[in-house]
Amino acid sequence: MRKISLFIAMSLDGYIADSKGGVDWLEGQGSDNENIDTYAEFVKDIDTVLMGWNTYYQVITELSPEEWIYKDFTTYVITHNDHDSSEKIRFVNRNPADLVKELKKEDGKNIWICGGANIVQQLVNEDLIDCYYITVIPTLLGSGIRLFENTKHEIKLRLVATQSYNGMTDLIYMRR
């Protein structure tokens, strides 16, 4: 069965975006030459991406307006708005937990939960995330959009790997 992985970065104080939804603080403490390409390694086992409308909109308007950076994957965008889907980008008005349960049963590689916080929270509350791959950025934001907020119950995790580079720390946890 396909695994569900959260692959996301957060500030040291637990935010995935600043109070205006911005992510321009997502960087290490030095130069890009000090970074490790953890993304390329992670996506080797992924063929499906799930994100909310705000994350999708931020990608197409700010982060990569010239090119759809997830072209190698089938992307599901959870939205209440009507949009025309394509073969690779599917706009759906569905409960994220129900969609993940359905996708998990299909053949394919693993599924990446890309964001945002509302989608993550719903999946955490249903205990549907198998792997938490979190990069901690050396920044304190003080406020913004929290990654984990009001979790309904305790979820025990097992630390399986860590690595540090450029002031950032990758933490990889599996559900126990």
C-alpha positions in Angstrom: 0.0 0.0 0.0 1.2 3.5 -0.8 2.7 5.6 2.0 1.6 9.1 2.8 4.5 11.5 3.5 4.6 15.0 4.8 7.6 16.8 3.3 7.7 20.4 4.6 9.8 23.1 6.1 9.0 25.1 9.3 10.6 27.8 11.4 12.3 26.8 14.6 9.1 28.0 16.4 6.8 25.8 14.3 5.5 28.0 11.5 5.3 27.1 7.8 4.6 30.7 6.6 4.8 34.1 8.1 1.7 36.1 9.2 1.2 37.3 5.6 1.5 33.7 4.2 5.0 34.5 2.9 7.9 31.9 2.8 10.8 34.1 1.7 12.5 33.2 5.0 13.0 29.6 3.9 16.7 29.5 3.7 19.7 28.3 5.7 22.2 30.5 7.5 24.9 30.5 4.8 25.1 30.1 1.0 23.2 27.7 -1.2 26.4 25.8 -1.8 26.1 24.5 1.7 22.7 22.9 1.0 22.0 19.2 0.4 19.4 18.2 -2.3 17.1 16.3 0.0 14.2 17.0 -2.3 15.6 15.0 -5.2 16.1 12.0 -2.9 12.7 12.3 -1.4 10.7 12.5 -4.7 12.3 9.3 -6.1 9.5 7.4 -4.3 6.7 9.9 -5.1 4.3 10.1 -8.0 1.4 12.0 -6.4 1.3 15.4 -4.7 -1.6 16.7 -2.6 -1.9 20.4 -1.7 -4.5 23.0 -0.8 -5.5 25.9 -3.0 -3.4 28.5 -1.1 -0.2 26.4 -1.6 -1.0 25.9 -5.3 -1.7 29.6 -5.8 1.6 30.5 -4.1 3.5 28.2 -6.4 2.0 29.5 -9.6 2.1 33.2 -8.7 5.2 33.6 -6.5 7.5 30.5 -6.3 7.5 29.3 -9.9 5.1 31.4 -12.1 7.0 30.5 -15.4 6.9 26.7 -15.0 4.8 24.1 -13.1 7.6 22.6 -10.9 5.6 19.4 -10.1 5.2 18.3 -13.8 6.6 14.8 -13.0 3.7 14.1 -10.6 0.0 13.9 -10.6 -1.1 16.8 -8.4 -4.4 17.0 -6.5 -5.4 20.5 -5.4 -8.1 20.6 -2.8 -10.3 23.7 -3.5 -13.9 24.8 -3.1 -13.7 26.7 -6.4 -14.4 25.3 -9.8 -11.3 25.0 -12.0 -10.6 23.0 -15.2 -8.4 20.0 -14.4 -5.7 18.6 -16.7 -4.1 15.2 -16.8 -1.4 16.2 -14.3 -3.3 18.8 -12.2 -6.6 17.8 -10.8 -8.8 20.3 -8.9 -11.0 18.5 -6.4 -13.6 19.6 -3.9 -13.2 16.7 -1.5 -12.4 16.0 2.1 -8.6 15.5 2.2 -8.8 12.4 4.4 -11.3 10.7 2.1 -9.2 11.5 -0.9 -6.0 10.2 0.7 -7.7 7.0 1.8 -8.9 6.4 -1.8 -5.5 7.3 -3.4 -3.7 5.0 -0.9 -5.5 2.0 -2.3 -4.6 2.7 -5.9 -1.4 1.4 -7.5 1.5 3.8 -7.6 4.4 5.3 -5.7 4.0 7.2 -2.4 1.9 10.3 -1.9 3.4 13.7 -0.8 1.4 16.0 1.3 2.9 19.4 0.2 0.8 21.8 2.2 -0.9 23.8 3.6 -1.5 23.7 7.2 -5.2 23.1 7.0 -4.8 20.0 4.8 -2.0 18.7 7.1 -4.1 19.2 10.2 -7.0 17.3 8.8 -4.7 14.4 7.9 -2.9 14.4 11.2 -6.3 14.3 13.0 -7.2 11.2 11.0 -3.7 9.7 11.7 -3.1 9.3 7.9 0.5 10.5 7.7 3.0 7.6 7.7 6.2 9.7 7.4 6.9 13.2 8.7 9.9 14.7 6.8 10.4 18.1 8.4 13.2 20.6 7.8 13.7 23.0 10.6 14.8 26.4 9.3 17.1 28.5 11.6 14.5 31.4 11.9 12.1 32.4 14.7 9.0 34.0 13.1 7.1 34.7 16.3 3.7 34.4 14.4 2.3 33.0 11.3 0.7 29.8 10.1 1.5 26.9 12.4 2.3 23.5 11.1 0.6 21.6 13.9 -2.3 23.3 15.6 -5.0 21.8 17.9 -4.2 18.1 17.2 -7.1 16.0 18.4 -5.0 13.2 19.8 -1.4 12.1 20.6 0.5 10.4 17.7 3.6 8.6 18.7 6.5 8.8 16.2 9.9 7.1 15.8 12.9 9.2 14.7 14.5 7.3 11.8 17.0 9.9 10.5 18.4 13.4 11.0 20.9 15.5 9.1 22.1 19.0 9.4 23.4 21.4 6.7 23.6 25.1 6.3 22.0 25.6 9.8 18.9 23.6 8.8 18.0 20.2 10.3 16.0 17.5 8.6 14.0 15.4 11.0 12.4 12.2 9.6 9.8 10.4 11.7 7.7 7.4 11.0 4.5 6.6 12.7 5.0 4.0 15.5 
